[in-house]
Amino acid sequence: MRVCSEGPERWRRKKYFFITYTMIIALSNETIVMKHIADRIWRDQKLVYIDTASNWQSGDKTWLDSQIWAIKKEYSAFSRYSLEWKTISDFRADLSEYDIIHMWWGQTAYLLHHIMQTWFDSYLKEVLTSKIIIGSSAGAKVLGKNIGHVQALDDFSIADVKDGSALWLLNFDIWAHFWKEKYRKKYNHVLDIAYKNSQSWIYISDNSYIISTELGIEICNV
């Protein structure tokens, strides 16, 4: 694991990289880091936003506006897509044209429930070497091994996630928004358990993101 130090030119020179290698990106907040990511991944890529995590709650969703704006500003080829009531056949047909699949934030347990129920987890594994997978906040947490620590933040009673086993696309747990005071206080009581059980985890602040490929893991600060 290393701290990201090389500039965007390194990634632009290796455009083949995104076709032949697995690339998974985890972040906490699009508003802050999305421009930095877009500088490293071509803006002519087509991006689809999986909005399922935000669908658990009806009513006012103005809190999403800044996130949507941050994406639209960097990627003009941008669409939204919900997993609910879909099948793996739907994913293969509906998402084939997109280069980047971005799962955004909201309720982590609700998102994981629908990922497993619709076999979206199997679809993601099918396309790992042909598409870039991005997860932000809830979308980042489900990329790891387990979301058990998220019980400190989310109500798990709204969805059936069994033991909290997640996608295992990253070989560690993701603790998003870790340095925000309101989240850190809630995380504190599960930190001791994580250390005691020797769990592997990486925390990311709103000013950082993780890039994982076969070549290794980079933690990038903006």
C-alpha positions as CSV (number, residue, x, y, z in Angstrom):
1,M,0.0,0.0,0.0
2,R,1.3,3.5,-0.8
3,V,0.2,7.1,-0.7
4,C,-0.6,8.3,-4.2
5,S,2.1,10.7,-5.4
6,E,2.1,10.6,-9.2
7,G,0.1,13.1,-11.2
8,P,-2.7,12.6,-13.7
9,E,-0.2,12.2,-16.6
10,R,0.8,8.8,-15.4
11,W,-2.8,7.6,-15.8
12,R,-3.4,9.4,-19.1
13,R,-0.4,7.8,-20.7
14,K,-1.7,4.3,-19.8
15,K,-5.2,4.4,-21.2
16,Y,-5.1,0.6,-21.8
17,F,-4.8,0.3,-18.1
18,F,-8.6,0.7,-17.6
19,I,-9.4,-2.0,-20.1
20,T,-7.0,-4.8,-19.1
21,Y,-6.9,-4.3,-15.3
22,T,-9.3,-4.3,-12.5
23,M,-9.8,-0.8,-11.0
24,I,-11.9,-0.2,-7.9
25,I,-12.2,3.2,-6.2
26,A,-13.6,3.9,-2.8
27,L,-14.4,7.4,-1.5
28,S,-16.5,9.3,1.1
29,N,-17.6,12.5,-0.6
30,E,-17.9,13.2,-4.3
31,T,-18.2,17.0,-3.9
32,I,-14.6,17.2,-2.6
33,V,-12.7,14.5,-4.5
34,M,-14.5,13.9,-7.8
35,K,-12.6,16.5,-9.8
36,H,-9.3,14.9,-8.7
37,I,-10.6,11.4,-9.8
38,A,-11.9,12.8,-13.1
39,D,-8.4,14.3,-13.8
40,R,-7.1,10.7,-13.6
41,I,-9.9,9.0,-15.5
42,W,-11.0,10.4,-18.8
43,R,-14.0,12.6,-18.8
44,D,-15.2,11.0,-22.1
45,Q,-16.0,7.8,-20.1
46,K,-19.7,7.1,-19.7
47,L,-20.8,6.9,-16.1
48,V,-23.9,5.4,-14.5
49,Y,-24.8,6.2,-11.0
50,I,-26.4,3.5,-8.9
51,D,-28.8,5.4,-6.7
52,T,-30.3,2.6,-4.7
53,A,-28.7,3.5,-1.4
54,S,-30.6,6.8,-1.4
55,N,-34.0,5.2,-2.3
56,W,-34.6,3.8,1.2
57,Q,-36.1,7.1,2.3
58,S,-38.8,9.1,0.5
59,G,-39.4,12.8,0.7
60,D,-36.9,15.6,0.5
61,K,-33.6,14.6,-1.0
62,T,-32.0,18.0,-1.6
63,W,-29.0,16.6,0.3
64,L,-28.2,14.7,-2.9
65,D,-28.0,17.8,-5.1
66,S,-24.4,18.7,-4.4
67,Q,-23.3,15.1,-5.1
68,I,-25.2,15.0,-8.4
69,W,-23.8,18.4,-9.4
70,A,-20.2,17.2,-8.6
71,I,-20.6,14.3,-11.0
72,K,-22.3,16.2,-13.8
73,K,-19.7,18.9,-13.7
74,E,-17.0,16.3,-14.5
75,Y,-18.8,13.7,-16.5
76,S,-21.4,14.9,-19.1
77,A,-22.3,11.3,-20.1
78,F,-24.1,10.6,-16.9
79,S,-27.2,8.5,-16.0
80,R,-28.9,7.3,-12.9
81,Y,-30.0,3.7,-12.3
82,S,-31.8,1.8,-9.6
83,L,-31.3,-1.9,-8.7
84,E,-34.7,-2.5,-7.2
85,W,-36.8,-5.2,-9.1
86,K,-34.0,-5.8,-11.6
87,T,-32.3,-9.0,-12.6
88,I,-28.8,-9.9,-13.7
89,S,-30.1,-10.1,-17.3
90,D,-31.3,-6.5,-16.9
91,F,-27.9,-5.4,-15.8
92,R,-26.1,-7.0,-18.7
93,A,-28.5,-5.3,-21.1
94,D,-29.0,-1.9,-19.4
95,L,-25.4,-1.2,-18.3
96,S,-23.4,-2.6,-21.2
97,E,-22.8,0.9,-22.7
98,Y,-21.2,2.4,-19.5
99,D,-17.5,2.5,-18.7
100,I,-17.9,3.4,-15.0
101,I,-20.3,2.0,-12.4
102,H,-20.6,4.3,-9.4
103,M,-22.6,3.3,-6.4
104,W,-23.4,6.3,-4.3
105,W,-24.3,7.1,-0.7
106,G,-27.3,6.6,1.5
107,Q,-28.3,3.6,3.6
108,T,-25.6,0.9,3.5
109,A,-27.7,-2.1,4.7
110,Y,-30.5,-1.2,2.2
111,L,-28.0,-1.0,-0.7
112,L,-26.3,-4.3,0.2
113,H,-29.7,-6.1,0.6
114,H,-30.6,-5.1,-3.0
115,I,-27.2,-5.9,-4.4
116,M,-27.5,-9.5,-3.1
117,Q,-31.2,-9.9,-3.8
118,T,-30.7,-9.0,-7.5
119,W,-27.4,-10.7,-8.0
120,F,-25.8,-7.4,-8.8
121,D,-22.7,-8.7,-6.9
122,S,-22.3,-11.4,-9.5
123,Y,-22.7,-8.9,-12.3
124,L,-20.0,-6.7,-10.8
125,K,-17.6,-9.6,-10.7
126,E,-18.4,-10.3,-14.4
127,V,-17.4,-6.8,-15.5
128,L,-14.4,-6.2,-13.2
129,T,-11.8,-6.1,-16.0
130,S,-14.0,-4.2,-18.4
131,K,-15.4,-1.4,-16.2
132,I,-14.2,0.9,-13.4
133,I,-16.1,0.3,-10.2
134,I,-16.5,3.3,-7.8
135,G,-18.3,3.4,-4.5
136,S,-18.9,6.5,-2.4
137,S,-19.9,6.4,1.3
138,A,-22.4,3.5,1.5
139,G,-21.3,2.4,-2.0
140,A,-17.7,2.3,-0.7
141,K,-18.5,0.3,2.4
142,V,-20.2,-2.5,0.5
143,L,-17.0,-3.0,-1.6
144,G,-15.2,-4.4,1.4
145,K,-15.5,-7.6,3.3
146,N,-18.1,-6.7,5.9
147,I,-20.4,-3.8,6.9
148,G,-20.9,-4.9,10.5
149,H,-19.2,-1.8,11.8
150,V,-21.8,0.4,10.0
151,Q,-24.4,-0.7,12.6
152,A,-22.9,2.2,14.5
153,L,-24.3,4.6,11.9
154,D,-27.2,2.8,10.1
155,D,-30.4,1.1,11.0
156,F,-29.9,-2.6,10.0
157,S,-33.5,-3.4,10.8
158,I,-34.7,-2.0,7.5
159,A,-33.0,-4.7,5.4
160,D,-32.0,-8.3,5.6
161,V,-28.2,-8.3,5.5
162,K,-27.6,-11.4,7.6
163,D,-24.1,-11.3,9.1
164,G,-23.1,-8.2,7.2
165,S,-20.9,-10.0,4.6
166,A,-20.3,-7.6,1.8
167,L,-18.9,-7.9,-1.8
168,W,-15.2,-8.7,-1.0
169,L,-14.1,-6.7,-4.0
170,L,-11.6,-5.1,-1.6
171,N,-9.9,-7.4,0.9
172,F,-10.6,-5.1,3.9
173,D,-13.4,-3.1,5.5
174,I,-14.0,0.5,4.5
175,W,-14.7,3.1,7.2
176,A,-15.9,6.1,5.4
177,H,-16.1,9.7,6.8
178,F,-13.9,8.6,9.6
179,W,-12.5,12.0,10.5
180,K,-15.8,13.7,10.8
181,E,-16.5,14.2,14.4
182,K,-20.1,13.0,14.3
183,Y,-19.1,9.8,12.7
184,R,-16.0,9.2,14.7
185,K,-17.9,9.3,18.0
186,K,-20.3,6.6,16.7
187,Y,-17.4,4.5,15.4
188,N,-15.5,4.6,18.7
189,H,-17.4,1.8,20.3
190,V,-16.7,-0.6,17.5
191,L,-13.0,0.3,17.1
192,D,-12.0,-1.9,20.1
193,I,-13.8,-4.9,18.5
194,A,-12.0,-4.3,15.2
195,Y,-8.6,-4.2,16.9
196,K,-9.4,-7.2,19.1
197,N,-10.5,-9.3,16.1
198,S,-7.5,-8.2,14.0
199,Q,-9.9,-7.0,11.3
200,S,-8.3,-5.5,8.3
201,W,-9.8,-2.1,7.5
202,I,-8.9,1.3,6.0
203,Y,-10.5,4.5,7.0
204,I,-11.1,7.3,4.5
205,S,-11.8,11.0,5.2
206,D,-13.9,13.2,3.0
207,N,-10.6,14.5,1.5
208,S,-9.3,11.1,0.4
209,Y,-10.0,8.1,-1.7
210,I,-8.6,4.6,-2.4
211,I,-7.6,3.2,-5.8
212,S,-7.2,-0.6,-5.9
213,T,-5.8,-2.5,-8.8
214,E,-3.8,-5.7,-9.3
215,L,-0.7,-3.4,-9.1
216,G,-1.6,-2.5,-5.5
217,I,-3.5,0.0,-3.4
218,E,-3.1,3.7,-3.4
219,I,-4.5,6.1,-0.8
220,C,-4.9,9.6,-2.4
221,N,-5.4,12.8,-0.4
222,V,-6.9,15.8,-2.2
